[in-house]
Amino acid sequence: MTSILVVDDSRLARNMVSSVIASLRPDWTIVVAASGEEALEIVGDVPPVAAIVDYNMPGMDGLVLAERLKERFSGLPIGLLTANVQDALKRKAEALGIRFIAKPITSDKIRDFLAAAGQ
């Protein structure tokens, strides 16, 4: 089973990202979570092919979640989805090997992330 993890505290954002992925990769299973904590619980031990995580979430932010996902699944391609386009945040994401995806969500941005992730 090919799965991708989508994590965002906004239901609208989760649905938008999921819809774009479903249109691009209709055979994939999309695993969604509303928080970093929930994502770590539901992802289990089978690595997804990629993860798209929101930065600004209550509790665990997207960078912390990305670090924990990379600890569990080394080499996992992760996209950090955010409206916070500050250079400092971009540098932190790059230092962790995470691709920065600026909101608003578009099909092109998701397609580019999947292509860069080898998917």
C-alpha atoms as a printed R data frame, in Angstrom:
    type eleno elety resid chain resno       x      y      z
1   ATOM     1    CA   MET     A     1   0.000  0.000  0.000
2   ATOM     2    CA   THR     A     2   1.366  3.386 -1.002
3   ATOM     3    CA   SER     A     3   0.390  6.018  1.547
4   ATOM     4    CA   ILE     A     4   1.093  9.676  2.151
5   ATOM     5    CA   LEU     A     5   0.672 11.489  5.459
6   ATOM     6    CA   VAL     A     6  -1.125 14.857  5.552
7   ATOM     7    CA   VAL     A     7  -1.114 16.742  8.864
8   ATOM     8    CA   ASP     A     8  -2.839 20.085  9.427
9   ATOM     9    CA   ASP     A     9  -5.015 21.394 12.235
10  ATOM    10    CA   SER     A    10  -7.264 23.040  9.621
11  ATOM    11    CA   ARG     A    11  -9.823 20.622  8.197
12  ATOM    12    CA   LEU     A    12 -10.112 22.809  5.093
13  ATOM    13    CA   ALA     A    13  -6.349 22.640  4.468
14  ATOM    14    CA   ARG     A    14  -6.283 18.855  5.054
15  ATOM    15    CA   ASN     A    15  -9.142 18.427  2.598
16  ATOM    16    CA   MET     A    16  -7.525 20.679 -0.014
17  ATOM    17    CA   VAL     A    17  -4.165 18.896  0.146
18  ATOM    18    CA   SER     A    18  -5.868 15.496  0.159
19  ATOM    19    CA   SER     A    19  -8.000 16.419 -2.837
20  ATOM    20    CA   VAL     A    20  -4.971 17.523 -4.840
21  ATOM    21    CA   ILE     A    21  -3.067 14.333 -3.951
22  ATOM    22    CA   ALA     A    22  -6.094 12.169 -4.808
23  ATOM    23    CA   SER     A    23  -6.298 13.812 -8.232
24  ATOM    24    CA   LEU     A    24  -2.560 13.337 -8.870
25  ATOM    25    CA   ARG     A    25  -2.159  9.865 -7.329
26  ATOM    26    CA   PRO     A    26  -5.614  8.222 -7.229
27  ATOM    27    CA   ASP     A    27  -4.151  4.845 -6.208
28  ATOM    28    CA   TRP     A    28  -2.524  6.203 -3.031
29  ATOM    29    CA   THR     A    29  -3.971  5.995  0.462
30  ATOM    30    CA   ILE     A    30  -4.056  9.391  2.156
31  ATOM    31    CA   VAL     A    31  -3.576  9.233  5.921
32  ATOM    32    CA   VAL     A    32  -4.737 12.448  7.611
33  ATOM    33    CA   ALA     A    33  -4.181 13.819 11.091
34  ATOM    34    CA   ALA     A    34  -5.200 17.051 12.811
35  ATOM    35    CA   SER     A    35  -2.118 17.311 15.041
36  ATOM    36    CA   GLY     A    36   1.452 16.166 15.342
37  ATOM    37    CA   GLU     A    37   0.573 13.925 18.244
38  ATOM    38    CA   GLU     A    38  -2.224 12.261 16.276
39  ATOM    39    CA   ALA     A    39   0.056 11.815 13.265
40  ATOM    40    CA   LEU     A    40   2.674  9.974 15.317
41  ATOM    41    CA   GLU     A    41  -0.017  7.694 16.754
42  ATOM    42    CA   ILE     A    42  -1.671  6.741 13.465
43  ATOM    43    CA   VAL     A    43   1.317  6.487 11.137
44  ATOM    44    CA   GLY     A    44   2.480  3.274 12.798
45  ATOM    45    CA   ASP     A    45   5.621  1.510 11.676
46  ATOM    46    CA   VAL     A    46   4.954  1.423  7.929
47  ATOM    47    CA   PRO     A    47   6.572  4.464  6.363
48  ATOM    48    CA   PRO     A    48   4.501  6.633  4.057
49  ATOM    49    CA   VAL     A    49   6.136  7.594  0.753
50  ATOM    50    CA   ALA     A    50   6.044 11.245  1.884
51  ATOM    51    CA   ALA     A    51   4.491 13.587  4.425
52  ATOM    52    CA   ILE     A    52   3.051 17.075  4.119
53  ATOM    53    CA   VAL     A    53   2.796 18.796  7.486
54  ATOM    54    CA   ASP     A    54   1.546 22.207  8.542
55  ATOM    55    CA   TYR     A    55   3.983 24.337 10.500
56  ATOM    56    CA   ASN     A    56   1.673 26.278 12.801
57  ATOM    57    CA   MET     A    57  -0.360 23.791 14.846
58  ATOM    58    CA   PRO     A    58  -1.339 23.748 18.522
59  ATOM    59    CA   GLY     A    59   0.932 21.582 20.625
60  ATOM    60    CA   MET     A    60   3.645 20.109 18.445
61  ATOM    61    CA   ASP     A    61   4.590 22.356 15.518
62  ATOM    62    CA   GLY     A    62   5.464 21.022 12.081
63  ATOM    63    CA   LEU     A    63   9.228 21.232 12.561
64  ATOM    64    CA   VAL     A    64   9.132 19.122 15.713
65  ATOM    65    CA   LEU     A    65   6.805 16.646 14.000
66  ATOM    66    CA   ALA     A    66   9.122 16.497 10.989
67  ATOM    67    CA   GLU     A    67  12.102 15.759 13.245
68  ATOM    68    CA   ARG     A    68  10.219 12.940 14.959
69  ATOM    69    CA   LEU     A    69   9.059 11.490 11.643
70  ATOM    70    CA   LYS     A    70  12.629 11.585 10.305
71  ATOM    71    CA   GLU     A    71  13.848  9.809 13.462
72  ATOM    72    CA   ARG     A    72  11.318  7.045 12.830
73  ATOM    73    CA   PHE     A    73  11.640  6.940  9.028
74  ATOM    74    CA   SER     A    74  15.051  8.138  7.884
75  ATOM    75    CA   GLY     A    75  14.956  9.572  4.397
76  ATOM    76    CA   LEU     A    76  11.225 10.319  4.515
77  ATOM    77    CA   PRO     A    77  10.478 13.242  2.168
78  ATOM    78    CA   ILE     A    78   8.620 15.906  4.156
79  ATOM    79    CA   GLY     A    79   7.017 19.107  2.951
80  ATOM    80    CA   LEU     A    80   6.411 21.879  5.487
81  ATOM    81    CA   LEU     A    81   3.218 23.667  4.523
82  ATOM    82    CA   THR     A    82   2.913 27.181  5.928
83  ATOM    83    CA   ALA     A    83   1.812 30.752  5.386
84  ATOM    84    CA   ASN     A    84   4.776 31.814  7.554
85  ATOM    85    CA   VAL     A    85   7.306 32.541  4.799
86  ATOM    86    CA   GLN     A    86  10.063 34.010  6.945
87  ATOM    87    CA   ASP     A    87  13.647 33.314  5.912
88  ATOM    88    CA   ALA     A    88  14.525 31.989  9.382
89  ATOM    89    CA   LEU     A    89  11.835 29.308  9.119
90  ATOM    90    CA   LYS     A    90  12.948 28.401  5.599
91  ATOM    91    CA   ARG     A    91  16.520 27.963  6.860
92  ATOM    92    CA   LYS     A    92  15.366 25.741  9.745
93  ATOM    93    CA   ALA     A    93  13.377 23.578  7.337
94  ATOM    94    CA   GLU     A    94  16.293 23.311  4.914
95  ATOM    95    CA   ALA     A    95  18.672 22.397  7.754
96  ATOM    96    CA   LEU     A    96  16.373 19.462  8.586
97  ATOM    97    CA   GLY     A    97  16.140 18.432  4.929
98  ATOM    98    CA   ILE     A    98  12.509 19.484  4.704
99  ATOM    99    CA   ARG     A    99  11.008 21.088  1.614
100 ATOM   100    CA   PHE     A   100   9.230 24.398  2.233
101 ATOM   101    CA   ILE     A   101   5.739 24.694  0.668
102 ATOM   102    CA   ALA     A   102   4.247 28.178  0.977
103 ATOM   103    CA   LYS     A   103   0.489 28.532  1.343
104 ATOM   104    CA   PRO     A   104  -1.855 29.000 -0.427
105 ATOM   105    CA   ILE     A   105  -2.085 25.373 -1.503
106 ATOM   106    CA   THR     A   106  -2.014 24.774 -5.245
107 ATOM   107    CA   SER     A   107  -1.881 21.672 -7.403
108 ATOM   108    CA   ASP     A   108   1.430 22.837 -8.859
109 ATOM   109    CA   LYS     A   109   3.060 23.141 -5.422
110 ATOM   110    CA   ILE     A   110   1.925 19.666 -4.383
111 ATOM   111    CA   ARG     A   111   2.945 18.199 -7.763
112 ATOM   112    CA   ASP     A   112   6.387 19.840 -7.471
113 ATOM   113    CA   PHE     A   113   6.849 18.471 -3.947
114 ATOM   114    CA   LEU     A   114   5.903 14.949 -5.044
115 ATOM   115    CA   ALA     A   115   8.255 15.159 -8.021
116 ATOM   116    CA   ALA     A   116  11.108 16.381 -5.815
117 ATOM   117    CA   ALA     A   117  10.322 13.512 -3.420
118 ATOM   118    CA   GLY     A   118  10.700 11.044 -6.279
119 ATOM   119    CA   GLN     A   119   6.975 10.334 -6.385
